[in-house]
Structures are given as C-alpha cells and as structure tokens.
Amino acid sequence: MARALPRPRSPLSAVRRWYEQEMGWPTTATEPVELLVGPHFDVLEMPADAGRAVLRRLPDTGPVALLRPSCDGNRRLERPKVLMLIAAGGAEQLPEILQWLEWGALTPDLGARGAGERMPAPAVPVRAAAADTLSACEFGAREAAGWLRPPRPGRAAENSLPSTGFGAGIGGDGGGAPDLIRLVSAAATECHRARLLRARNAQSDRACGDQPLAFSNASRMSAGTRPRSLTL
C-alpha cells in the first residue's frame, strides 16, 4: 500500500515558523501572517519618505520594515509606510514625548502600534547584510511588507530596541540603537518636513512666494513655537 506523502509546507507557514521559532515572536493564524505587537516590541510608523530620511540620520535604529501601499489588512494606504520596532510600551509613551518635544498635533503622520495591535509580517530576509541598505527591501509574493533593516535570529532583538529606560541609546549588546526620545524627535521633524514638501509639490503651480506652509525655524523661533526636538 502506497504511503501518502505529506503536503509541502506553504510559504505562509514557512513565514510563520521563522518568526515563531527563530525570533520567538507570536503570530496570528490569519493569512497573510501578522505579528502580534506588544509582547516583545511596539511599532513607530510614518510615511516612507519621512522614514527613509530618519534612517539616513540615524544609522542604528533596530529592525525597520517597509509596508507596501494598500496592503495593511483592511486599511487602504495611499502611500508606503516605514515601521520601526521600538521597545514594548513605547507606543503608549508617544503622545507624551511629542508633547514634551513641543510638537503637539503638528505631526499627524507619525503614529504607533502598541499592545493588542498587529503589523504585517515582513517577508523572511534572505540577505540580511544587503537588506541593511535603504534600497534593498525584499518582498515576498504575498507578504505586505519587507525588511529594510532585518532582525537577527538568535539575538534578543528587544534588548537593542529604542526605549526611554536605563541604558537607552547604548543598545543591549553594544549596538548604537538611539533612545526613543531622540528617535521620535528625528521622526517628528522628518514627518513634518515631508508633509510640507508634499504640500509644496502639490501647489507647485502657485506664484513664487505664495507658500502658505513653510519650514522656517527662524519664524517659529520668533513666534515662540520652535519645536524642542530641533535642538536635540
């Protein structure tokens, strides 16, 4: 009697297995696979143009993923987003940090995902060394996201995530992951800058000098509204 051969494992199960066994991160039973936010990390999210500018300013941030547009569950995205992993609990601190940095509601494009939320599981990184560059983001056939700076298996990634606790800015194993306040400062600045650039490009047919929005630190200083983050 012929023995039935087991069915080949689907790419989705391989993705789930990699995150659960290699990284120790819980996943959902949904398809495409999603990562549970909160148990090991939170997520700082922003438009991709702002996120890439932050990565150029801060070479060491911890794992960073790129989310394709229109691929975040049931939510429709108009543009790609960058998802930066931060220490668990960081999402809850974001509003307070923005208030302390005097950004307030000036950065509507900067958000966070915390406990009880999810993020799309990025495609399993194939070339970790190459993927650390900003242009080498690899997407799978069905995954909604890919790694710009992938996590390293066998390493306690959460120990090197940006945080506000003891040792922030040092990294759990000697790395240079920035403290969360400095990361939020850079992210808020670049989100605001990118928003103004998009608005300016959309209004490029206006007469020169007719710009209702301007990223002028001098004018904001004179008005007493220059964000504290620009001094960090």
Phi and psi in degrees as GROMACS dihedral restraints (atoms count N, CA, C in turn):
[ dihedral_restraints ]
;  ai    aj    ak    al  type     phi  dphi    fc
    3     4     5     6     1   -71.1    20    10
    4     5     6     7     1   137.3    20    10
    6     7     8     9     1   -85.9    20    10
    7     8     9    10     1   136.6    20    10
    9    10    11    12     1   -74.5    20    10
   10    11    12    13     1   128.0    20    10
   12    13    14    15     1   -80.7    20    10
   13    14    15    16     1   142.6    20    10
   15    16    17    18     1   -64.7    20    10
   16    17    18    19     1   146.1    20    10
   18    19    20    21     1   -67.3    20    10
   19    20    21    22     1   143.4    20    10
   21    22    23    24     1   -64.3    20    10
   22    23    24    25     1   142.9    20    10
   24    25    26    27     1   -69.6    20    10
   25    26    27    28     1   138.0    20    10
   27    28    29    30     1   -74.6    20    10
   28    29    30    31     1   158.3    20    10
   30    31    32    33     1   -57.0    20    10
   31    32    33    34     1   -33.2    20    10
   33    34    35    36     1   -64.9    20    10
   34    35    36    37     1   -42.4    20    10
   36    37    38    39     1   -66.6    20    10
   37    38    39    40     1   -32.1    20    10
   39    40    41    42     1   -66.0    20    10
   40    41    42    43     1   -39.7    20    10
   42    43    44    45     1   -63.7    20    10
   43    44    45    46     1   -46.5    20    10
   45    46    47    48     1   -61.7    20    10
   46    47    48    49     1   -43.1    20    10
   48    49    50    51     1   -63.4    20    10
   49    50    51    52     1   -39.9    20    10
   51    52    53    54     1   -63.3    20    10
   52    53    54    55     1   -44.8    20    10
   54    55    56    57     1   -70.3    20    10
   55    56    57    58     1   -38.3    20    10
   57    58    59    60     1   -77.4    20    10
   58    59    60    61     1   -39.6    20    10
   60    61    62    63     1   -91.4    20    10
   61    62    63    64     1   -41.8    20    10
   63    64    65    66     1   -82.0    20    10
   64    65    66    67     1   -39.9    20    10
   66    67    68    69     1  -100.2    20    10
   67    68    69    70     1   -21.8    20    10
   69    70    71    72     1    75.1    20    10
   70    71    72    73     1    23.9    20    10
   72    73    74    75     1  -101.3    20    10
   73    74    75    76     1   130.1    20    10
   75    76    77    78     1   -69.4    20    10
   76    77    78    79     1   146.8    20    10
   78    79    80    81     1  -125.6    20    10
   79    80    81    82     1   171.1    20    10
   81    82    83    84     1   -92.7    20    10
   82    83    84    85     1   165.9    20    10
   84    85    86    87     1   -91.1    20    10
   85    86    87    88     1    11.8    20    10
   87    88    89    90     1   -83.6    20    10
   88    89    90    91     1   166.8    20    10
   90    91    92    93     1  -127.5    20    10
   91    92    93    94     1   125.6    20    10
   93    94    95    96     1   -65.1    20    10
   94    95    96    97     1   163.0    20    10
   96    97    98    99     1   -67.9    20    10
   97    98    99   100     1   141.8    20    10
   99   100   101   102     1  -124.7    20    10
  100   101   102   103     1   151.8    20    10
  102   103   104   105     1   -96.9    20    10
  103   104   105   106     1   139.4    20    10
  105   106   107   108     1   -80.7    20    10
  106   107   108   109     1   124.5    20    10
  108   109   110   111     1   -89.6    20    10
  109   110   111   112     1   140.2    20    10
  111   112   113   114     1   121.4    20    10
  112   113   114   115     1   -52.3    20    10
  114   115   116   117     1   -61.0    20    10
  115   116   117   118     1   -39.9    20    10
  117   118   119   120     1  -121.7    20    10
  118   119   120   121     1   -21.2    20    10
  120   121   122   123     1  -161.6    20    10
  121   122   123   124     1   158.9    20    10
  123   124   125   126     1  -110.6    20    10
  124   125   126   127     1   178.3    20    10
  126   127   128   129     1  -132.7    20    10
  127   128   129   130     1   131.6    20    10
  129   130   131   132     1  -101.7    20    10
  130   131   132   133     1   125.5    20    10
  132   133   134   135     1  -125.0    20    10
  133   134   135   136     1   146.1    20    10
  135   136   137   138     1  -159.1    20    10
  136   137   138   139     1   163.5    20    10
  138   139   140   141     1   -58.1    20    10
  139   140   141   142     1   150.3    20    10
  141   142   143   144     1   -63.1    20    10
  142   143   144   145     1   -35.8    20    10
  144   145   146   147     1   -64.6    20    10
  145   146   147   148     1   -39.8    20    10
  147   148   149   150     1   -70.4    20    10
  148   149   150   151     1   -40.6    20    10
  150   151   152   153     1   -62.1    20    10
  151   152   153   154     1   -42.1    20    10
  153   154   155   156     1   -66.0    20    10
  154   155   156   157     1   -34.6    20    10
  156   157   158   159     1   -65.0    20    10
  157   158   159   160     1   -38.4    20    10
  159   160   161   162     1   -63.8    20    10
  160   161   162   163     1   -41.4    20    10
  162   163   164   165     1   -64.5    20    10
  163   164   165   166     1   -32.8    20    10
  165   166   167   168     1   -69.8    20    10
  166   167   168   169     1   -31.8    20    10
  168   169   170   171     1   -79.1    20    10
  169   170   171   172     1   -35.7    20    10
  171   172   173   174     1  -120.6    20    10
  172   173   174   175     1    98.3    20    10
  174   175   176   177     1   -68.1    20    10
  175   176   177   178     1   -20.2    20    10
  177   178   179   180     1  -122.1    20    10
  178   179   180   181     1   111.3    20    10
  180   181   182   183     1  -129.3    20    10
  181   182   183   184     1    -9.9    20    10
  183   184   185   186     1    90.2    20    10
  184   185   186   187     1  -178.9    20    10
  186   187   188   189     1   -60.2    20    10
  187   188   189   190     1   140.2    20    10
  189   190   191   192     1  -138.3    20    10
  190   191   192   193     1   132.9    20    10
  192   193   194   195     1  -118.8    20    10
  193   194   195   196     1   155.8    20    10
  195   196   197   198     1  -111.7    20    10
  196   197   198   199     1   124.0    20    10
  198   199   200   201     1  -100.0    20    10
  199   200   201   202     1   123.7    20    10
  201   202   203   204     1   -69.4    20    10
  202   203   204   205     1   152.3    20    10
  204   205   206   207     1   -66.6    20    10
  205   206   207   208     1   148.1    20    10
  207   208   209   210     1    61.0    20    10
  208   209   210   211     1    32.8    20    10
  210   211   212   213     1  -135.0    20    10
  211   212   213   214     1    23.8    20    10
  213   214   215   216     1  -108.4    20    10
  214   215   216   217     1    78.2    20    10
  216   217   218   219     1    60.9    20    10
  217   218   219   220     1  -126.3    20    10
  219   220   221   222     1   -91.8    20    10
  220   221   222   223     1    -2.0    20    10
  222   223   224   225     1   -89.3    20    10
  223   224   225   226     1   132.8    20    10
  225   226   227   228     1   -91.7    20    10
  226   227   228   229     1   126.4    20    10
  228   229   230   231     1  -103.3    20    10
  229   230   231   232     1   135.8    20    10
  231   232   233   234     1   -82.2    20    10
  232   233   234   235     1   -24.8    20    10
  234   235   236   237     1  -147.6    20    10
  235   236   237   238     1   159.2    20    10
  237   238   239   240     1   -64.5    20    10
  238   239   240   241     1   155.5    20    10
  240   241   242   243     1  -127.4    20    10
  241   242   243   244     1   154.7    20    10
  243   244   245   246     1  -104.7    20    10
  244   245   246   247     1   132.3    20    10
  246   247   248   249     1  -113.7    20    10
  247   248   249   250     1   116.7    20    10
  249   250   251   252     1  -106.7    20    10
  250   251   252   253     1   125.4    20    10
  252   253   254   255     1   -76.3    20    10
  253   254   255   256     1   130.7    20    10
  255   256   257   258     1  -127.3    20    10
  256   257   258   259     1   169.8    20    10
  258   259   260   261     1   -62.2    20    10
  259   260   261   262     1   147.4    20    10
  261   262   263   264     1   -56.5    20    10
  262   263   264   265     1   135.5    20    10
  264   265   266   267     1    96.1    20    10
  265   266   267   268     1   -12.0    20    10
  267   268   269   270     1   -67.0    20    10
  268   269   270   271     1   -32.6    20    10
  270   271   272   273     1   -61.9    20    10
  271   272   273   274     1   -37.4    20    10
  273   274   275   276     1   -68.4    20    10
  274   275   276   277     1   -27.0    20    10
  276   277   278   279     1   -83.8    20    10
  277   278   279   280     1   -15.1    20    10
  279   280   281   282     1   -56.4    20    10
  280   281   282   283     1   -50.1    20    10
  282   283   284   285     1   -58.1    20    10
  283   284   285   286     1   -40.0    20    10
  285   286   287   288     1   -67.5    20    10
  286   287   288   289     1   -39.5    20    10
  288   289   290   291     1   -65.0    20    10
  289   290   291   292     1   -44.4    20    10
  291   292   293   294     1   -61.7    20    10
  292   293   294   295     1   -37.4    20    10
  294   295   296   297     1   -67.1    20    10
  295   296   297   298     1   -41.9    20    10
  297   298   299   300     1   -65.5    20    10
  298   299   300   301     1   -36.0    20    10
  300   301   302   303     1   -77.3    20    10
  301   302   303   304     1    -0.8    20    10
  303   304   305   306     1    66.3    20    10
  304   305   306   307     1    29.2    20    10
  306   307   308   309     1   -90.2    20    10
  307   308   309   310     1   -33.8    20    10
  309   310   311   312     1    55.4    20    10
  310   311   312   313     1  -124.5    20    10
  312   313   314   315     1   -97.0    20    10
  313   314   315   316     1    18.2    20    10
  315   316   317   318     1   -78.5    20    10
  316   317   318   319     1    -8.1    20    10
  318   319   320   321     1  -124.8    20    10
  319   320   321   322     1    67.8    20    10
  321   322   323   324     1   -66.8    20    10
  322   323   324   325     1   -17.1    20    10
  324   325   326   327     1   -83.5    20    10
  325   326   327   328     1    -8.9    20    10
  327   328   329   330     1   -98.2    20    10
  328   329   330   331     1   119.8    20    10
  330   331   332   333     1  -137.6    20    10
  331   332   333   334     1  -175.6    20    10
  333   334   335   336     1  -151.0    20    10
  334   335   336   337     1   155.9    20    10
  336   337   338   339     1  -121.1    20    10
  337   338   339   340     1   131.6    20    10
  339   340   341   342     1  -122.9    20    10
  340   341   342   343     1  -157.7    20    10
  342   343   344   345     1   -55.3    20    10
  343   344   345   346     1   135.7    20    10
  345   346   347   348     1    89.7    20    10
  346   347   348   349     1    -6.4    20    10
  348   349   350   351     1  -104.3    20    10
  349   350   351   352     1   178.4    20    10
  351   352   353   354     1  -134.3    20    10
  352   353   354   355     1   163.9    20    10
  354   355   356   357     1  -139.4    20    10
  355   356   357   358     1   147.3    20    10
  357   358   359   360     1   -59.1    20    10
  358   359   360   361     1   138.0    20    10
  360   361   362   363     1   -74.3    20    10
  361   362   363   364     1   116.7    20    10
  363   364   365   366     1   -64.1    20    10
  364   365   366   367     1   156.3    20    10
  366   367   368   369     1   -56.3    20    10
  367   368   369   370     1   142.2    20    10
  369   370   371   372     1   -60.3    20    10
  370   371   372   373     1   126.0    20    10
  372   373   374   375     1   -66.5    20    10
  373   374   375   376     1   136.0    20    10
  375   376   377   378     1   -97.7    20    10
  376   377   378   379     1   -44.5    20    10
  378   379   380   381     1  -119.3    20    10
  379   380   381   382     1    89.1    20    10
  381   382   383   384     1   -60.5    20    10
  382   383   384   385     1   -38.4    20    10
  384   385   386   387     1   -66.4    20    10
  385   386   387   388     1   -44.0    20    10
  387   388   389   390     1   -71.3    20    10
  388   389   390   391     1   -33.2    20    10
  390   391   392   393     1   -69.4    20    10
  391   392   393   394     1    -8.2    20    10
  393   394   395   396     1   -76.4    20    10
  394   395   396   397     1   -10.1    20    10
  396   397   398   399     1   -85.0    20    10
  397   398   399   400     1   156.6    20    10
  399   400   401   402     1   -72.3    20    10
  400   401   402   403     1   -17.8    20    10
  402   403   404   405     1  -100.1    20    10
  403   404   405   406     1    -5.0    20    10
  405   406   407   408     1  -107.7    20    10
  406   407   408   409     1    64.8    20    10
  408   409   410   411     1   -99.3    20    10
  409   410   411   412     1   121.4    20    10
  411   412   413   414     1  -104.7    20    10
  412   413   414   415     1   124.8    20    10
  414   415   416   417     1  -103.2    20    10
  415   416   417   418     1   145.7    20    10
  417   418   419   420     1   -81.6    20    10
  418   419   420   421     1  -179.8    20    10
  420   421   422   423     1   -68.0    20    10
  421   422   423   424     1   -28.9    20    10
  423   424   425   426     1  -125.5    20    10
  424   425   426   427     1   -11.1    20    10
  426   427   428   429     1   -72.1    20    10
  427   428   429   430     1   144.4    20    10
  429   430   431   432     1   -85.3    20    10
  430   431   432   433     1   -11.7    20    10
  432   433   434   435     1  -140.3    20    10
  433   434   435   436     1   161.8    20    10
  435   436   437   438     1  -139.9    20    10
  436   437   438   439     1   157.7    20    10
  438   439   440   441     1   -84.5    20    10
  439   440   441   442     1   130.9    20    10
  441   442   443   444     1   -88.0    20    10
  442   443   444   445     1   -42.0    20    10
  444   445   446   447     1  -131.0    20    10
  445   446   447   448     1    97.1    20    10
  447   448   449   450     1   -76.2    20    10
  448   449   450   451     1   155.1    20    10
  450   451   452   453     1   -73.1    20    10
  451   452   453   454     1   160.4    20    10
  453   454   455   456     1  -107.7    20    10
  454   455   456   457     1   121.3    20    10
  456   457   458   459     1   -60.4    20    10
  457   458   459   460     1   148.1    20    10
  459   460   461   462     1    76.5    20    10
  460   461   462   463     1     9.6    20    10
  462   463   464   465     1  -127.3    20    10
  463   464   465   466     1   135.8    20    10
  465   466   467   468     1   -71.9    20    10
  466   467   468   469     1    86.6    20    10
  468   469   470   471     1   -59.8    20    10
  469   470   471   472     1   -34.2    20    10
  471   472   473   474     1   -65.9    20    10
  472   473   474   475     1   -20.1    20    10
  474   475   476   477     1   -72.2    20    10
  475   476   477   478     1   -16.9    20    10
  477   478   479   480     1  -111.9    20    10
  478   479   480   481     1    13.4    20    10
  480   481   482   483     1   -81.7    20    10
  481   482   483   484     1   146.0    20    10
  483   484   485   486     1   -56.9    20    10
  484   485   486   487     1   134.0    20    10
  486   487   488   489     1  -151.1    20    10
  487   488   489   490     1   176.5    20    10
  489   490   491   492     1  -109.8    20    10
  490   491   492   493     1     5.5    20    10
  492   493   494   495     1   -84.2    20    10
  493   494   495   496     1  -169.1    20    10
  495   496   497   498     1   -62.1    20    10
  496   497   498   499     1   133.2    20    10
  498   499   500   501     1    86.0    20    10
  499   500   501   502     1     4.0    20    10
  501   502   503   504     1   -61.3    20    10
  502   503   504   505     1   138.7    20    10
  504   505   506   507     1    90.7    20    10
  505   506   507   508     1    -4.5    20    10
  507   508   509   510     1  -105.2    20    10
  508   509   510   511     1   -43.2    20    10
  510   511   512   513     1    94.4    20    10
  511   512   513   514     1   140.9    20    10
  513   514   515   516     1   -64.5    20    10
  514   515   516   517     1   -27.2    20    10
  516   517   518   519     1  -124.9    20    10
  517   518   519   520     1    34.5    20    10
  519   520   521   522     1    90.5    20    10
  520   521   522   523     1     0.5    20    10
  522   523   524   525     1   -71.7    20    10
  523   524   525   526     1   178.4    20    10
  525   526   527   528     1  -113.3    20    10
  526   527   528   529     1    32.1    20    10
  528   529   530   531     1   -57.1    20    10
  529   530   531   532     1   131.0    20    10
  531   532   533   534     1   -73.6    20    10
  532   533   534   535     1   160.0    20    10
  534   535   536   537     1   -69.9    20    10
  535   536   537   538     1   157.9    20    10
  537   538   539   540     1   -63.5    20    10
  538   539   540   541     1   -36.6    20    10
  540   541   542   543     1   -63.8    20    10
  541   542   543   544     1   -42.8    20    10
  543   544   545   546     1   -66.3    20    10
  544   545   546   547     1   -38.2    20    10
  546   547   548   549     1   -65.3    20    10
  547   548   549   550     1   -45.3    20    10
  549   550   551   552     1   -63.8    20    10
  550   551   552   553     1   -37.7    20    10
  552   553   554   555     1   -59.0    20    10
  553   554   555   556     1   -48.8    20    10
  555   556   557   558     1   -65.0    20    10
  556   557   558   559     1   -40.9    20    10
  558   559   560   561     1   -65.5    20    10
  559   560   561   562     1   -43.1    20    10
  561   562   563   564     1   -63.5    20    10
  562   563   564   565     1   -42.6    20    10
  564   565   566   567     1   -61.1    20    10
  565   566   567   568     1   -46.8    20    10
  567   568   569   570     1   -72.4    20    10
  568   569   570   571     1   -33.1    20    10
  570   571   572   573     1   -64.2    20    10
  571   572   573   574     1   -43.0    20    10
  573   574   575   576     1   -66.1    20    10
  574   575   576   577     1   -43.3    20    10
  576   577   578   579     1   -62.5    20    10
  577   578   579   580     1   -45.7    20    10
  579   580   581   582     1   -64.1    20    10
  580   581   582   583     1   -37.3    20    10
  582   583   584   585     1   -64.1    20    10
  583   584   585   586     1   -41.6    20    10
  585   586   587   588     1   -68.2    20    10
  586   587   588   589     1   -38.5    20    10
  588   589   590   591     1   -65.0    20    10
  589   590   591   592     1   -40.2    20    10
  591   592   593   594     1   -64.5    20    10
  592   593   594   595     1   -41.4    20    10
  594   595   596   597     1   -64.4    20    10
  595   596   597   598     1   -40.4    20    10
  597   598   599   600     1   -65.5    20    10
  598   599   600   601     1   -41.2    20    10
  600   601   602   603     1   -65.1    20    10
  601   602   603   604     1   -35.8    20    10
  603   604   605   606     1   -70.5    20    10
  604   605   606   607     1   -21.7    20    10
  606   607   608   609     1  -112.8    20    10
  607   608   609   610     1    27.5    20    10
  609   610   611   612     1   -64.9    20    10
  610   611   612   613     1   -17.1    20    10
  612   613   614   615     1   -84.4    20    10
  613   614   615   616     1     0.2    20    10
  615   616   617   618     1   -74.3    20    10
  616   617   618   619     1   162.0    20    10
  618   619   620   621     1   -66.6    20    10
  619   620   621   622     1   150.3    20    10
  621   622   623   624     1   -59.3    20    10
  622   623   624   625     1   135.6    20    10
  624   625   626   627     1    90.7    20    10
  625   626   627   628     1   -12.4    20    10
  627   628   629   630     1   -94.8    20    10
  628   629   630   631     1    73.9    20    10
  630   631   632   633     1  -122.4    20    10
  631   632   633   634     1   105.3    20    10
  633   634   635   636     1   -67.3    20    10
  634   635   636   637     1   -21.8    20    10
  636   637   638   639     1  -116.6    20    10
  637   638   639   640     1   135.2    20    10
  639   640   641   642     1  -148.5    20    10
  640   641   642   643     1   136.8    20    10
  642   643   644   645     1   -90.5    20    10
  643   644   645   646     1    75.3    20    10
  645   646   647   648     1  -111.0    20    10
  646   647   648   649     1   107.3    20    10
  648   649   650   651     1   -66.1    20    10
  649   650   651   652     1   -37.3    20    10
  651   652   653   654     1   -62.1    20    10
  652   653   654   655     1   -44.2    20    10
  654   655   656   657     1   -66.8    20    10
  655   656   657   658     1   -36.0    20    10
  657   658   659   660     1   -72.3    20    10
  658   659   660   661     1   -33.2    20    10
  660   661   662   663     1   -65.1    20    10
  661   662   663   664     1   -42.4    20    10
  663   664   665   666     1   -65.3    20    10
  664   665   666   667     1   -28.9    20    10
  666   667   668   669     1   -88.0    20    10
  667   668   669   670     1    -5.4    20    10
  669   670   671   672     1    76.8    20    10
  670   671   672   673     1    22.7    20    10
  672   673   674   675     1  -121.0    20    10
  673   674   675   676     1    17.0    20    10
  675   676   677   678     1   -68.3    20    10
  676   677   678   679     1   123.6    20    10
  678   679   680   681     1   -59.9    20    10
  679   680   681   682     1   140.2    20    10
  681   682   683   684     1   -58.6    20    10
  682   683   684   685     1   -30.8    20    10
  684   685   686   687     1   -62.1    20    10
  685   686   687   688     1   -25.9    20    10
  687   688   689   690     1   -71.8    20    10
  688   689   690   691     1    -9.7    20    10
  690   691   692   693     1   -99.0    20    10
  691   692   693   694     1    -4.9    20    10
